[in-house]
């Protein structure tokens, strides 16, 4: 944000000068008794719109919001319109961005408040016997102030957009780097691997030499897999779908995870049919989600909490749920959870959930996260069409492996 | 068997040559595409193993030029970083196998040995189990049979063996086998397509040159026909 200079510019553009500020402050005592009514009308409108209603988690939050709207009206008419005022307005703006309120909703809400204030001022000024000039000056000043408010709001949205753009550029740069390093490392690995093969034939029967040769071979394999994972993060590859049984995908995802002592329960029904998915990608998704769950438990209030993984069939979809008893997720974190490079962990780059979302969306599926009532978080993935009966016809989104 | 290895990573190329020579082959190593063209122009090779990333021209282009010199040779590519689009080009053009790096040596040696032994391999791609097992039984009289139920499995199997013939069901659980058929034909594999759709519909997908049999058919007679071409 360009700071206070921007606010002064907004004020100048809108024509909200010191006289206008004084007009607004004169109107304040007339308008104060009407705040309750304006807030009522405002929330009646929200209640009647499904898309606005769902921006708020529950009744309790809506009630808190009413309180903050009254405070917003109070400070709006009080001023002073200085740097501290601007800071406060920016914070409020960012809160709207964080709950991902669409810009057009923000506009219609502001216009609702503008109308409410103007109507109230017209009635109260007439009742108080204000001159026509004073009334007009008050209404004009109010309009200009709301324009300034809109300007601040737009700036917070722009600020957020620029931040996202930067994050995605950072991710692209990391991807480029990962791809280059992966390529450069695979060549020497190939040399090591072939040299080892040649060496092994000449080792004879020395068991120690053989054991170490086997170790080197296994570790070269691990390096190759790490590079493959890195490249998978870097590249936006469409899924290579095969029919694959779910149990083994889950089993291979859990192999090699750092588990600490966290309890992990796995529920994959025996009669679950084979799923038409990219097994390698889904393995990575499960590994990331379970690993996050384990970290959440480790960082949470109950170190002995458990992580549950369940796979199930819902219609023709494969649903996967990972539930943990960890620290849980706040609404703010939830809104940014799947952004690349967003992390709440002390150690972690913030690529895991971004990769999860990319893979799931590549499969035409959905992923959502919510806080559990009993504490902790739940991630749920649905991959539609994974169990669709295929009469020799490829389902939408299926393509030949490349 | 004479083998040409082309990779500008000299250490890797020499290691691969040593491994192949140990297996009883006669391997030549070059680092540059131009040197590869010169070598192939001088004396024939049975099999050529090319890196994708090479100085001057990439392995896919080199493959296309080498194949003009040696239409009967077997071609394998190897790559450290997969440019999926370029590799898809190579696969369509008839490269038999695209190996990752580090090179899976079992896969490479298996393929090379099968070529050296002159194995006659048939690929059977059919997802209906009863039909597949009957056909496999008939095919086994003349060929080593590799089986697949999906396009993806067929790609996997096809990459692991030098194929002489292939019997492909057009409709498979994960898609139509049209690209698979094009790849096999580009590899000089004799392909016969089986289909439950109408002949005309199949021909509109595949072109008139691909032999098509519509289900139901006489398995014995079809295998005879396949034996004539492959």
Interface residues (C-beta under 8 A of the other chain):
Chain A: X179 X182 X183 X186 X187 X189 X190 X191 X192 X193 X194 X195 X197 X198 X201 X220 X224 X231 X237 X240 X241 X242 X243 X276 X390 X392 X393 X394 X398 X399 X400 X401 X402
Chain B: X9 X11 X12 X15 X16 X18 X19 X22 X53 X80 X81 X84 X87 X88 X91 X100 X101 X102 X103 X105 X127 X150 X151 X152 X153 X155 X171 X172 X173 X174 X175 X176 X179 X180 X196
